Amino acid sequence: MQAAILRSLRSLYSMISGLAALASLGVVLSCGWLATMELFLRHQDYGWRFLVEAAIVVESALTIAVLEDLVPAAPLRWPLAAGALVTGLVGWWVIAEDLSRPGLPARPHFEGYLLIVGLALIAYGC
């Protein structure tokens, strides 16, 4: 009976690990795209936004590396947990900032993709 429980826990861990790696890949792709656009478009104050997005990409890539056993997990466990928490908070900030602009939803330049990216960051942070 104990062996069956351990096997089912191992399979659950494998499924959760796969979903976390998939979420990390989504964050790498979306924040990598945003960071690239910051460099090409160079809107006002693009420098700090690029740094935040690049840090999130690095943190998510390290998470993938840990989940796929490419690097040892022990020294990165707490820094990655703190990074995920900060990433979730950045997601909340992105959504709050986008929704707090006057004239929603009738304003001409509503950035709907920011809501999707913010929700993805929150889900990744959880």
C-alpha positions as CSV (number, residue, x, y, z in Angstrom):
1,M,0.0,0.0,0.0
2,Q,2.8,2.4,0.8
3,A,4.5,1.8,-2.5
4,A,1.3,2.7,-4.4
5,I,1.0,6.0,-2.4
6,L,4.6,6.9,-3.1
7,R,4.1,6.1,-6.8
8,S,1.0,8.3,-7.0
9,L,2.8,11.1,-5.2
10,R,5.7,10.8,-7.6
11,S,3.3,11.1,-10.5
12,L,1.6,14.1,-9.0
13,Y,5.0,15.8,-8.5
14,S,5.9,15.1,-12.1
15,M,2.6,16.6,-13.3
16,I,3.0,19.7,-11.1
17,S,6.7,20.1,-12.2
18,G,5.7,19.9,-15.9
19,L,3.0,22.5,-15.4
20,A,5.4,24.8,-13.6
21,A,8.0,24.4,-16.4
22,L,5.2,25.2,-18.9
23,A,4.2,28.3,-17.0
24,S,7.9,29.4,-16.8
25,L,8.3,29.0,-20.5
26,G,5.2,31.2,-21.1
27,V,6.7,33.9,-18.8
28,V,10.1,33.6,-20.6
29,L,8.4,34.1,-24.0
30,S,6.0,36.9,-23.0
31,C,8.5,38.9,-20.9
32,G,11.2,38.3,-23.5
33,W,9.0,39.7,-26.1
34,L,8.1,42.7,-24.0
35,A,11.8,43.3,-23.2
36,T,12.7,43.2,-26.9
37,M,9.9,45.6,-27.7
38,E,11.2,48.0,-25.0
39,L,14.6,48.0,-26.7
40,F,13.2,48.6,-30.2
41,L,10.5,51.2,-29.4
42,R,12.4,53.1,-26.7
43,H,9.4,54.8,-25.2
44,Q,9.9,57.1,-22.2
45,D,11.4,55.4,-19.2
46,Y,12.1,52.2,-21.2
47,G,15.3,51.4,-19.3
48,W,13.9,50.4,-16.0
49,R,11.1,48.4,-17.6
50,F,13.6,46.5,-19.7
51,L,15.6,45.7,-16.6
52,V,12.5,44.4,-14.7
53,E,11.5,42.3,-17.7
54,A,15.0,40.9,-18.2
55,A,15.2,40.0,-14.5
56,I,11.9,38.1,-14.8
57,V,13.2,36.3,-17.9
58,V,16.4,35.2,-16.1
59,E,14.4,34.1,-13.0
60,S,12.0,32.1,-15.1
61,A,14.8,30.5,-17.1
62,L,16.5,29.4,-13.9
63,T,13.2,27.9,-12.7
64,I,13.0,25.8,-15.9
65,A,16.6,24.8,-15.4
66,V,15.9,23.7,-11.8
67,L,12.7,21.9,-12.7
68,E,14.4,20.0,-15.5
69,D,17.4,19.0,-13.2
70,L,19.9,21.0,-15.3
71,V,21.3,22.8,-12.2
72,P,21.2,21.8,-8.5
73,A,18.0,23.0,-6.8
74,A,19.3,23.5,-3.2
75,P,21.2,26.8,-3.6
76,L,18.5,28.3,-5.8
77,R,15.3,27.3,-3.9
78,W,14.9,30.4,-1.8
79,P,16.0,33.0,-4.4
80,L,13.6,31.5,-6.9
81,A,10.8,31.5,-4.4
82,A,11.4,35.1,-3.6
83,G,11.7,35.9,-7.4
84,A,8.3,34.2,-8.0
85,L,6.7,36.2,-5.2
86,V,8.1,39.5,-6.7
87,T,7.0,38.4,-10.2
88,G,3.4,37.9,-8.9
89,L,3.5,41.3,-7.3
90,V,4.7,42.8,-10.5
91,G,1.7,41.1,-12.2
92,W,-0.7,42.8,-9.7
93,W,1.0,46.1,-10.4
94,V,0.7,45.8,-14.1
95,I,-3.0,45.1,-13.9
96,A,-3.7,47.8,-11.4
97,E,-1.7,50.3,-13.5
98,D,-3.5,49.4,-16.7
99,L,-7.0,49.5,-15.2
100,S,-6.4,52.8,-13.3
101,R,-6.0,54.9,-16.4
102,P,-8.9,57.2,-17.0
103,G,-11.5,56.5,-19.7
104,L,-11.4,52.7,-19.4
105,P,-12.5,50.9,-21.7
106,A,-13.4,53.6,-24.2
107,R,-9.9,55.2,-24.3
108,P,-8.3,54.8,-27.7
109,H,-5.1,53.0,-26.7
110,F,-6.3,50.4,-24.2
111,E,-3.5,47.9,-23.7
112,G,-5.5,44.6,-23.3
113,Y,-2.4,42.4,-23.7
114,L,-1.1,43.9,-20.4
115,L,-4.1,42.3,-18.6
116,I,-3.2,38.9,-20.0
117,V,0.5,39.3,-19.2
118,G,-0.3,40.5,-15.7
119,L,-2.6,37.5,-15.1
120,A,0.1,35.2,-16.4
121,L,2.7,36.8,-14.0
122,I,0.3,36.3,-11.1
123,A,-0.3,32.7,-12.0
124,Y,3.4,32.1,-12.3
125,G,4.0,33.7,-8.9
126,C,1.5,31.4,-7.2
